[in-house]
Amino acid sequence: MAIAPALLKQLEEKRQLAYAAGGVEKLAERAKKGLMSARERLAALFQPGTFLEFGLHAQHDAHHFGMEEKSMPCDGVITGVGYVDGRAVAAYAQDFTVGGGAVGRIHGKKICDLMEYAQQTGIPVVGINDSGGARIQEGDVSLSGYGQVFFHNVLLSGVVPQISVIAGPCAGGAAYSPALTDYIIMTRKNAQMFICGPDVIKAATGATVTMDQIGSAEAHASVSGNIHFIAEDEADAIALVKKLHSFLPSNNVMDPPHRPTPIVNMELDQGMNDLVPADPKDGMDVLKIIARLVDDGDFLEVQRDWAKNLVVGFARIQGLVVGIVANQPIVKAGTLDIDSSDKGARFIRFCNIFNIPIVTLVDIPGFMPGLAQERGGIIRHGAKMLFAYAATTVPKITIIMRKSYGGAYLAMCSKDMGADLVYAWPCAEIAVMGSDGAVKILFKREIAAAADPAAKEKELAADYREKFASPYEAASKGVITDVIEPAQTRGIVAMALRNTLSKRETRPPKKHGNIPL
């Protein structure tokens, strides 16, 4: 017996109602603005024919105030699982054409059900946020929906990667779910993210602000540091999700998607030598160093526009996925300050969670001095870097390129802080402080009594560098593994990574450490 045609017709009609979302007119209006629909966004993410939808027919409870006769297809959010580059990913896309994408009980339940599935199956979660906020008609039930989503964000944290895309409004409590995920990608246009809008701020404080100042992608990327990537449009945002996903494992018990080359290439790269300035006081753009170090110069920089004195991001070195943490000498001399410490610690901890080896490139004179930094808590923030590196058990390879002084030397993953292998270039200086400052303190009287104080100071500084700050002195004491020329760096790092991938390290049993937040 065949299934009744009437039942098949009913099924198709129900499906078409769900696919129609907020209606043809609303979808057409979005298209005119150059905006994708929620389904188009998911279609762009997943490989064709792989999307398995969850909760197609789920809708709000009909008894809520003012909603008795209102149809809300899919309850304003599309959820499901599909494949991205051959690997399963769970994703949801809020549908602004259906009730403004507002979150109610069923809307929240659909997202939570998806996240529970992702937790059980060990697959990443991608959330595309485009919502007017809580569904007012559902009252406290809508707040409950948010709370459950937040709770599941935290349950998944450290288990599977979570990536958020902000492709529309994301206001009030809605902003906290993305903030609890690992990475946030925000479109440059048509997207806003804020807790209190300009009108609320005006009413509460009397201050006049614009949405661009508080809620734009530029503000969050360069000032607040709330987001990690700016996308030019939705298509670019989806491409960034795929690019980021290509470096990440599906969960915390898997290795990242390494593609090791058959053999390690140890050939010298003379171009790396050429990037080192003759004068150690001249700036050196670490991005140029990274471009020669990684495969094909392909480096996905994270939080590029915030705390630029520290560079972090993902790449491959002879096929192996790595997280790179590097001082940027051409910005604030490469010092660590409050923001860069936060940026680095967060990235380091993410790499540790997901078994991604860390390569640290060091060229740092110290922590940023100043009243604002001291009163702002540089001690507490700087300690995050120390905590993050010391707590990390993945392979850690450190290259000391030039200067590495004082507490900042430790904060950039010295051997004492758990680095597995530490290499220094011949021009490196490793000391409590720079030679110029040290001799002024240690030999103040000798310099003052000299016939030519400037010449004496120069002589003493050179002697100090040779006896106390040279990389050979550090190597003789076992502080570093070896001294290498810059041209050897790519081959040495590649070999070091291969040799440490099998690393296993156990720590005392505990719930978790108490990082100085």
C-alpha positions as CSV (number, residue, x, y, z in Angstrom):
1,M,0.0,0.0,0.0
2,A,1.3,3.5,-0.9
3,I,1.0,6.4,1.4
4,A,-2.1,8.5,0.9
5,P,-1.6,11.3,-1.6
6,A,-3.5,13.7,0.7
7,L,-0.9,13.2,3.4
8,L,2.0,13.9,1.0
9,K,0.2,17.0,-0.2
10,Q,-0.2,18.1,3.4
11,L,3.4,17.5,4.1
12,E,4.5,19.6,1.1
13,E,2.2,22.4,2.1
14,K,3.6,22.5,5.6
15,R,7.1,22.5,4.3
16,Q,6.3,25.4,1.9
17,L,4.8,27.4,4.7
18,A,8.0,27.0,6.7
19,Y,10.2,27.8,3.7
20,A,8.2,31.0,3.0
21,A,9.5,32.4,6.4
22,G,8.0,35.9,6.9
23,G,6.5,36.0,3.4
24,V,7.5,36.7,-0.1
25,E,7.4,40.5,0.4
26,K,9.8,40.5,3.4
27,L,12.2,38.2,1.6
28,A,12.1,40.4,-1.5
29,E,12.7,43.5,0.6
30,R,15.9,41.9,2.1
31,A,17.1,40.8,-1.3
32,K,16.8,44.4,-2.5
33,K,19.0,45.5,0.3
34,G,21.6,42.9,-0.7
35,L,20.8,40.7,2.4
36,M,20.6,37.0,2.4
37,S,17.7,35.1,3.9
38,A,18.4,32.8,6.9
39,R,18.2,29.8,4.6
40,E,20.5,31.3,2.1
41,R,23.1,31.9,4.8
42,L,23.0,28.3,5.8
43,A,23.1,27.2,2.2
44,A,26.2,29.3,1.7
45,L,27.8,27.6,4.7
46,F,27.1,24.0,4.0
47,Q,28.1,21.7,1.2
48,P,25.1,21.3,-1.2
49,G,22.7,18.5,-0.2
50,T,24.1,17.9,3.3
51,F,21.8,20.1,5.4
52,L,19.7,18.1,7.9
53,E,17.1,20.5,9.5
54,F,15.9,20.2,13.1
55,G,12.5,21.5,14.2
56,L,11.1,22.6,10.8
57,H,7.6,22.6,12.2
58,A,8.3,24.0,15.7
59,Q,6.4,27.2,16.6
60,H,5.5,29.4,19.5
61,D,2.9,28.5,22.1
62,A,-0.4,30.0,20.8
63,H,-1.7,31.3,24.1
64,H,0.8,34.1,24.5
65,F,-0.5,37.7,24.6
66,G,-1.3,39.1,21.2
67,M,0.0,36.0,19.3
68,E,-3.1,33.8,19.1
69,E,-3.5,34.1,15.4
70,K,0.1,34.8,14.4
71,S,2.0,32.2,12.4
72,M,5.7,32.1,13.0
73,P,7.4,29.6,10.7
74,C,10.3,27.7,12.4
75,D,9.7,30.1,15.3
76,G,12.2,32.5,13.7
77,V,15.2,30.3,13.7
78,I,16.5,27.6,11.4
79,T,18.6,24.9,13.0
80,G,20.3,21.8,11.7
81,V,23.5,20.0,10.8
82,G,25.5,19.9,7.6
83,Y,29.0,19.4,6.2
84,V,31.7,22.1,5.8
85,D,34.7,20.9,3.9
86,G,33.8,17.3,4.6
87,R,33.2,17.7,8.4
88,A,30.0,17.9,10.3
89,V,29.0,21.3,11.8
90,A,25.9,22.3,13.7
91,A,24.5,25.7,12.8
92,Y,21.5,28.0,13.4
93,A,20.4,31.1,11.6
94,Q,17.9,33.5,13.1
95,D,15.3,34.7,10.7
96,F,14.6,38.4,11.0
97,T,11.6,38.2,8.6
98,V,9.7,36.1,11.3
99,G,8.9,38.3,14.2
100,G,12.2,40.1,13.9
101,G,14.0,36.9,14.8
102,A,13.0,37.6,18.4
103,V,13.8,34.8,21.0
104,G,10.9,33.0,22.7
105,R,10.7,29.7,24.4
106,I,10.6,27.5,21.3
107,H,13.2,29.6,19.5
108,G,15.5,29.1,22.5
109,K,14.7,25.4,22.8
110,K,15.6,24.8,19.2
111,I,19.0,26.4,19.6
112,C,19.6,24.5,22.9
113,D,18.5,21.2,21.3
114,L,21.0,21.8,18.5
115,M,23.8,22.6,21.0
116,E,23.0,19.4,23.0
117,Y,23.3,17.4,19.8
118,A,26.7,19.1,19.0
119,Q,27.9,18.3,22.5
120,Q,26.9,14.7,22.2
121,T,28.4,14.2,18.7
122,G,31.4,16.4,19.2
123,I,30.9,18.9,16.4
124,P,31.4,22.7,16.2
125,V,28.5,25.2,16.5
126,V,28.0,28.2,14.2
127,G,25.4,30.7,15.1
128,I,24.2,33.4,12.7
129,N,22.7,36.1,14.8
130,D,20.0,38.5,13.4
131,S,17.5,39.2,16.1
132,G,15.5,42.1,17.5
133,G,15.9,40.7,21.0
134,A,13.6,39.0,23.5
135,R,10.0,38.3,22.4
136,I,8.1,40.7,24.5
137,Q,4.8,38.8,24.1
138,E,6.2,35.8,25.9
139,G,7.4,37.8,28.9
140,D,9.7,36.0,31.3
141,V,9.5,32.9,29.2
142,S,11.6,34.6,26.6
143,L,14.2,35.5,29.2
144,S,14.3,31.9,30.2
145,G,15.0,31.0,26.6
146,Y,18.0,33.3,26.6
147,G,19.2,31.9,29.9
148,Q,19.1,28.4,28.6
149,V,21.1,29.4,25.5
150,F,23.7,31.0,27.7
151,F,23.9,28.0,29.9
152,H,24.5,25.7,26.9
153,N,27.1,28.1,25.5
154,V,29.1,27.6,28.7
155,L,28.5,23.8,28.7
156,L,30.0,23.7,25.2
157,S,32.9,26.0,26.0
158,G,36.1,24.0,25.9
159,V,34.3,21.0,24.3
160,V,33.6,22.1,20.7
161,P,34.5,25.3,18.9
162,Q,31.7,27.9,18.9
163,I,31.7,30.6,16.2
164,S,29.2,33.5,16.1
165,V,28.3,35.6,13.1
166,I,26.6,39.0,13.7
167,A,24.7,39.7,10.5
168,G,22.0,42.0,11.8
169,P,20.9,43.6,15.1
170,C,22.2,41.9,18.3
171,A,21.0,44.0,21.2
172,G,20.7,43.7,24.9
173,G,20.8,40.2,26.3
174,A,21.2,38.8,22.8
175,A,24.8,40.0,22.7
176,Y,25.8,37.8,25.5
177,S,25.5,34.5,23.7
178,P,28.0,35.5,21.0
179,A,30.2,36.9,23.8
180,L,30.3,33.5,25.4
181,T,31.5,31.8,22.2
182,D,35.1,31.5,21.0
183,Y,35.0,33.7,17.9
184,I,32.8,36.5,16.7
185,I,32.6,37.6,13.0
186,M,30.6,40.8,12.3
187,T,29.6,42.3,9.0
188,R,30.7,45.8,8.4
189,K,27.2,47.0,7.3
190,N,23.7,46.1,8.5
191,A,25.0,44.7,11.8
192,Q,25.0,46.2,15.3
193,M,25.8,44.8,18.7
194,F,25.3,46.6,22.0
195,I,23.8,46.3,25.4
196,C,22.3,49.8,25.7
197,G,21.5,51.8,22.6
198,P,22.0,55.5,22.1
199,D,18.5,56.4,23.4
200,V,19.0,54.4,26.6
201,I,22.4,55.9,27.2
202,K,21.0,59.4,26.6
203,A,18.2,58.8,29.1
204,A,20.4,57.2,31.7
205,T,23.5,59.4,31.5
206,G,22.6,62.4,29.4
207,A,25.5,61.6,27.0
208,T,24.8,61.7,23.3
209,V,26.4,58.9,21.4
210,T,25.9,57.4,17.9
211,M,25.3,53.8,17.0
212,D,28.7,53.8,15.1
213,Q,30.4,54.7,18.4
214,I,29.0,51.8,20.4
215,G,27.6,49.1,18.1
216,S,29.5,49.1,14.8
217,A,31.9,46.4,13.6
218,E,34.7,49.0,13.6
219,A,34.0,50.0,17.2
220,H,34.0,46.4,18.4
221,A,37.1,45.4,16.3
222,S,39.4,48.3,17.2
223,V,38.1,49.8,20.5
224,S,36.3,47.3,22.7
225,G,38.0,44.2,21.3
226,N,34.6,42.4,21.5
227,I,34.8,40.8,18.0
228,H,37.6,39.0,16.2
229,F,36.9,39.6,12.5
230,I,35.2,42.1,10.4
231,A,33.5,40.8,7.2
232,E,32.6,43.0,4.3
233,D,29.3,41.3,3.8
234,E,27.5,38.0,4.6
235,A,29.2,36.1,2.0
236,D,32.6,37.2,3.3
237,A,31.4,36.3,6.9
238,I,30.6,32.8,5.7
239,A,34.0,32.5,4.0
240,L,35.7,33.6,7.2
241,V,33.8,30.9,9.1
242,K,35.0,28.3,6.7
243,K,38.6,29.6,6.8
244,L,38.6,29.6,10.6
245,H,37.1,26.1,10.7
246,S,39.9,24.8,8.4
247,F,42.3,25.3,11.3
248,L,40.2,23.8,14.1
249,P,39.5,20.3,15.3
250,S,35.9,19.3,15.6
251,N,36.2,18.9,19.4
252,N,38.6,18.9,22.3
253,V,39.7,15.3,22.1
254,M,40.7,15.5,18.4
255,D,43.8,16.9,16.8
256,P,43.5,19.9,14.5
257,P,43.4,19.1,10.8
258,H,47.1,18.8,10.2
259,R,48.4,18.1,6.7
260,P,52.0,17.3,7.4
261,T,54.4,17.4,4.4
262,P,56.1,14.0,3.7
263,I,59.4,15.2,4.9
264,V,60.6,18.3,6.8
265,N,62.3,20.8,4.6
266,M,65.3,22.2,6.4
267,E,66.5,24.5,3.6
268,L,67.7,27.9,4.7
269,D,65.6,31.0,3.9
270,Q,68.0,33.8,3.3
271,G,65.1,36.2,3.0
272,M,64.5,35.8,6.7
273,N,68.0,37.1,7.5
274,D,67.3,40.2,5.3
275,L,64.3,41.2,7.4
276,V,66.4,41.7,10.5
277,P,67.4,45.4,10.8
278,A,71.1,46.1,11.4
279,D,70.3,48.5,14.2
280,P,68.6,46.7,17.1
281,K,66.7,49.9,17.9
282,D,65.0,50.0,14.5
283,G,61.5,48.6,14.2
284,M,60.9,45.2,12.6
285,D,57.4,44.3,11.2
286,V,56.7,40.8,12.7
287,L,54.0,40.2,10.1
288,K,56.8,40.0,7.5
289,I,58.5,37.4,9.7
290,I,55.3,35.4,10.0
291,A,54.7,35.5,6.2
292,R,58.1,33.8,5.6
293,L,57.6,31.4,8.5
294,V,54.2,29.9,7.5
295,D,53.1,28.0,4.5
296,D,52.5,30.2,1.5
297,G,52.3,33.2,3.7
298,D,48.8,32.2,4.7
299,F,48.1,33.6,8.1
300,L,44.7,34.1,9.6
301,E,45.2,37.0,12.0
302,V,42.8,37.1,14.9
303,Q,41.7,40.5,16.3
304,R,43.9,42.3,13.8
305,D,42.6,45.8,14.6
306,W,42.7,45.6,18.4
307,A,45.8,45.6,20.7
308,K,48.1,45.7,17.6
309,N,51.3,45.4,19.7
310,L,50.6,41.7,20.0
311,V,49.8,39.6,16.9
312,V,47.9,36.3,17.2
313,G,46.4,34.0,14.6
314,F,46.4,30.6,12.9
315,A,48.6,29.2,10.2
316,R,50.3,26.0,9.0
317,I,54.1,25.3,9.1
318,Q,55.0,22.6,6.7
319,G,51.4,21.3,7.0
320,L,51.0,21.4,10.8
321,V,48.4,23.7,12.2
322,V,49.8,26.2,14.7
323,G,48.7,29.2,16.8
324,I,51.1,32.1,16.6
325,V,51.7,34.6,19.3
326,A,54.1,37.4,18.4
327,N,55.2,40.8,19.7
328,Q,54.8,43.6,17.1
329,P,57.8,45.9,17.6
330,I,56.4,48.6,15.2
331,V,53.4,49.2,17.5
332,K,54.2,50.5,21.1
333,A,57.7,48.9,20.6
334,G,56.1,45.5,21.1
335,T,55.4,46.0,24.8
336,L,52.7,44.1,26.6
337,D,49.9,46.3,27.9
338,I,46.4,45.6,29.4
339,D,44.6,44.9,26.1
340,S,47.4,42.9,24.5
341,S,47.7,40.7,27.6
342,D,44.0,39.9,27.5
343,K,44.2,39.2,23.8
344,G,47.2,36.9,24.1
345,A,45.9,35.0,27.2
346,R,42.5,34.3,25.6
347,F,44.1,33.0,22.4
348,I,46.7,30.9,24.2
349,R,43.9,29.2,26.2
350,F,41.9,28.5,23.1
351,C,44.8,26.8,21.5
352,N,45.4,24.7,24.6
353,I,41.8,23.6,24.7
354,F,41.8,22.4,21.1
355,N,45.3,20.8,21.0
356,I,46.8,23.4,18.7
357,P,50.6,23.8,19.1
358,I,51.8,27.4,19.9
359,V,54.7,29.2,18.3
360,T,55.8,32.3,20.1
361,L,57.9,35.0,18.4
362,V,59.6,37.3,20.9
363,D,60.8,40.8,20.6
364,I,59.8,42.7,23.7
365,P,61.3,45.4,25.9
366,G,58.9,44.9,28.7
367,F,55.5,45.7,30.0
368,M,54.0,49.1,29.0
369,P,54.9,51.7,31.6
370,G,52.6,54.5,32.7
371,L,50.1,55.7,35.2
372,A,47.1,54.6,33.2
373,Q,48.5,51.1,32.9
374,E,49.3,50.7,36.5
375,R,46.0,52.1,37.7
376,G,44.2,50.0,35.1
377,G,45.6,46.8,36.5
378,I,48.5,45.9,34.3
379,I,49.7,43.5,37.1
380,R,46.5,41.6,37.0
381,H,46.2,41.6,33.2
382,G,49.8,40.8,32.6
383,A,49.5,37.9,35.0
384,K,47.0,36.4,32.6
385,M,49.8,35.8,30.1
386,L,51.9,34.1,32.7
387,F,48.9,32.0,33.8
388,A,47.9,31.1,30.3
389,Y,51.3,29.9,29.2
390,A,52.0,28.0,32.4
391,A,48.6,26.2,32.3
392,T,49.1,25.2,28.7
393,T,50.2,21.6,27.9
394,V,50.2,21.6,24.1
395,P,53.6,21.8,22.3
396,K,55.1,25.2,22.8
397,I,58.0,26.5,20.6
398,T,59.5,29.9,21.4
399,I,61.8,32.0,19.1
400,I,63.5,34.9,20.7
401,M,64.2,37.2,17.8
402,R,65.8,40.2,19.4
403,K,65.2,41.8,22.8
404,S,63.5,39.9,25.7
405,Y,63.7,41.7,29.0
406,G,62.5,41.3,32.5
407,G,59.1,39.9,33.5
408,A,58.0,40.2,29.9
409,Y,60.6,37.7,28.9
410,L,58.8,35.2,31.2
411,A,55.3,36.3,30.0
412,M,56.3,35.4,26.4
413,C,56.8,31.7,27.1
414,S,60.3,31.2,28.4
415,K,61.5,27.7,29.2
416,D,60.7,28.3,32.8
417,M,57.1,29.0,31.9
418,G,56.8,25.6,30.1
419,A,58.2,26.1,26.6
420,D,59.3,22.8,25.2
421,L,62.0,24.3,23.0
422,V,63.4,27.8,23.0
423,Y,65.6,29.2,20.2
424,A,67.3,32.6,19.9
425,W,68.7,34.5,17.0
426,P,72.3,35.7,17.3
427,C,71.1,39.3,17.7
428,A,68.9,38.3,20.7
429,E,69.3,39.9,24.1
430,I,68.0,38.1,27.2
431,A,68.3,40.0,30.4
432,V,66.6,41.7,33.4
433,M,66.6,44.9,31.4
434,G,68.3,46.4,28.3
435,S,72.0,46.9,28.5
436,D,71.7,50.7,28.2
437,G,69.5,50.9,31.3
438,A,71.4,48.3,33.2
439,V,74.8,50.0,33.0
440,K,73.3,53.3,34.0
441,I,72.2,51.7,37.2
442,L,75.1,49.3,37.8
443,F,78.0,51.6,36.8
444,K,76.6,55.1,37.6
445,R,79.8,56.2,39.4
446,E,82.2,54.7,36.9
447,I,80.5,56.5,34.1
448,A,80.4,59.8,35.9
449,A,84.1,59.6,36.8
450,A,85.2,58.8,33.3
451,A,87.0,61.3,31.1
452,D,84.4,60.6,28.4
453,P,81.2,59.5,30.1
454,A,79.4,58.7,26.8
455,A,82.2,56.6,25.5
456,K,82.5,54.8,28.8
457,E,78.8,54.1,28.9
458,K,78.9,52.7,25.4
459,E,81.9,50.5,26.3
460,L,80.2,49.2,29.4
461,A,76.9,48.5,27.6
462,A,78.7,46.4,24.9
463,D,80.5,44.5,27.7
464,Y,77.2,43.9,29.5
465,R,75.5,42.6,26.4
466,E,78.4,40.2,25.8
467,K,78.7,38.9,29.3
468,F,75.1,39.0,30.7
469,A,72.6,39.4,27.8
470,S,73.9,37.4,24.9
471,P,72.1,34.3,23.6
472,Y,75.2,32.3,24.0
473,E,75.3,33.1,27.7
474,A,71.7,32.0,28.0
475,A,72.5,28.8,26.0
476,S,75.5,28.0,28.3
477,K,73.1,28.1,31.3
478,G,70.4,26.0,29.7
479,V,68.0,28.9,29.5
480,I,67.5,28.3,25.8
481,T,67.8,25.3,23.6
482,D,70.1,26.7,20.9
483,V,71.2,29.8,18.9
484,I,70.1,29.7,15.3
485,E,70.3,32.1,12.4
486,P,67.0,33.6,11.2
487,A,67.3,31.7,7.9
488,Q,67.0,28.4,9.9
489,T,63.8,29.4,11.7
490,R,61.2,27.8,9.4
491,G,63.0,24.4,9.2
492,I,63.9,24.3,12.9
493,V,60.3,25.2,14.0
494,A,58.9,22.6,11.6
495,M,61.2,19.9,13.0
496,A,60.5,21.0,16.6
497,L,56.8,20.7,16.0
498,R,57.1,17.2,14.5
499,N,59.1,16.1,17.5
500,T,56.7,17.5,20.1
501,L,53.3,16.4,18.6
502,S,53.4,13.3,20.7
503,K,53.9,15.3,23.9
504,R,51.8,14.2,26.9
505,E,51.8,16.1,30.1
506,T,49.7,15.5,33.2
507,R,48.8,18.1,35.9
508,P,47.5,17.9,39.4
509,P,43.8,17.0,39.5
510,K,41.5,20.0,40.0
511,K,38.4,21.6,38.6
512,H,40.3,24.5,37.0
513,G,42.8,27.1,38.0
514,N,41.8,30.6,39.1
515,I,43.1,32.9,36.3
516,P,43.4,36.5,37.5
517,L,40.4,37.8,35.6
